[in-house]
Amino acid sequence: MPIERGLIVSTVIPSGLKEFPSAGSRTYRGLSTASETGSFALYDIALIKQDLVNHFHIRQGEKLENPMFGTIIWDMLFEPLTEDVKDMILENVTEIINYDPRLEVGTVTVSEYESGLQIECELTYLPYNISEQLRFTFDQDNGILS
């Protein structure tokens, strides 16, 4: 059996700055059955937010073949909110947000909530250079509340 040669004629790597998509484009496309709009299709910032929420829904250790994926918050809900616990949660939230290359974390604060924890974080959607303040409430009885 002969070896085929010359499959790749040439490779061009463009130089210069990468152009980011505009906020109105539909660069990132995905599906979500949790959509409130009636459509399963999600685009761009809405998709990035849903991906982040999905990451926070997974308890660390639940994902097969990747036990470090997910959040430790579900295990910390019933623990006293000491400075050590707060630091562990801050580090975990920062890692989760920075895990997505489309996001960058600014500030993160952890506080107690009636029956759980509240995480407030400032995010920057890198492809669009848009910053937003998000609040996640982790409730002992009801999961993540928006």
N, C-alpha and C positions, 0 to 999 in steps of 0.2 A: 504494500500500500504506500503510494508516494506521499511525501509530506508537502502540503500546500504552502507556498510561500507568497508573500506580497499581499496578504489579506488586508493589511492596513497600509494604504498608500501614503498618507501623510496625516499628521496630527497638528492642528493649529491651536495654540493656547493664546487667547486674546489677552493683551496687556491693558493696563489702565484700571480705573475704578469700576467696581461692580455697581450696576444701576439697580436701585431698589424699586419694587413695585409701588404704584400709587395706591392710596387708600381705597380708591374706587374699583381697582382691578380685582379679578378673581383668581389670584395666584395660587392660593391654597384652597383645595376642595376636599370635602369629606362628608360623611353621613353621621347623623345622630338620631337615635330613636327617642331621645329625651327633649327634642325640640318643642318649644312652646308655640311656634308659628304655624304648625300643621305641615310644614315641609320638612323632609328629612335631610335636605341638603344644607350644609353649612359652608361658609366661605370665610377666608382670611381671619380677621380678628375674632369673629364668633367661633370659628373652628379652633383657634389657638386657645381661647378661654375654655372650651369644652374639653380639649386635650388636657389642660391643666387640672380641671375639676376631676376628670377621670383618673388622673395620677393620684390625686388626694383621696379618692374613694378606695384605693388599693392599700390594704394594710401591709406593712413591710413583712416579707416572708411568704406572702400568698401567691406570688407569681412564680410559676414553674420555671426552673432552670435559671432564675434570676432572683435569689432571695433578698438582695439588697434593694430591689425596686420597691417603691411604695413609701408610705409615710409611717412614722412612729406615733403620730398623734393619737390614733385609735387606742394604742396601748397606754397612753399617758392621760387619758380623760379622767381616770379614777385616782390618779396620783395627786398628792398635794403639789401646788404650783410653786416650787422652790426655785431659787436662782439657777441651780444646776439643771433642773427639768426645763426651765425656760430657755436656757442656753442650748440644750439639746434640741428643742423644738425649733428654735431660731435657725440653727445650723441645718436641720433637716429640711425646713421650708426653703431656705436659700438654695440648698442642693437641688431640690425638686424643681424650683423655678428655673435655675440655671441649667438643668438637664435638657431643657428644650432650647435649641439654638436660636429660636425665633424670639426668645424672651431674655430680659435682663432684669434682675431684682435691684430695687433701690433700697428702701427701708422696710423693715419687717418688725412688727410689734405683736407680742403675745399678751393676752389678758384673759382673766377669768370671765366666764359668762354664767348666767343663771345655773345651768346644769351642763356645763362643758367649757370649751375654750373658744376664744375668738382670735383670729389671725387677721391682721391688717397689713397689707403690703402694697408697695408702690412698684408697678411693673412698667417696663418699656418694651413695646413691640418693636423690635429692632428693624424689621423690613420697612416699617412705616414711620419710625421715629415718633411714635405716639406713646405718651405716658398715661397711666391710669391707676387709680387707687382702688384696690379690691379688698373686700372683707369676706372672710370665710368663717362661718360659725359651725363648730363641731359640737353637736349635742349628744349627750349620753343616750338619749332615748330615740332620737329622730335622725341621726346621721348628720350630713352637711345641710345646713339651712342657708338659703340665699337672702 
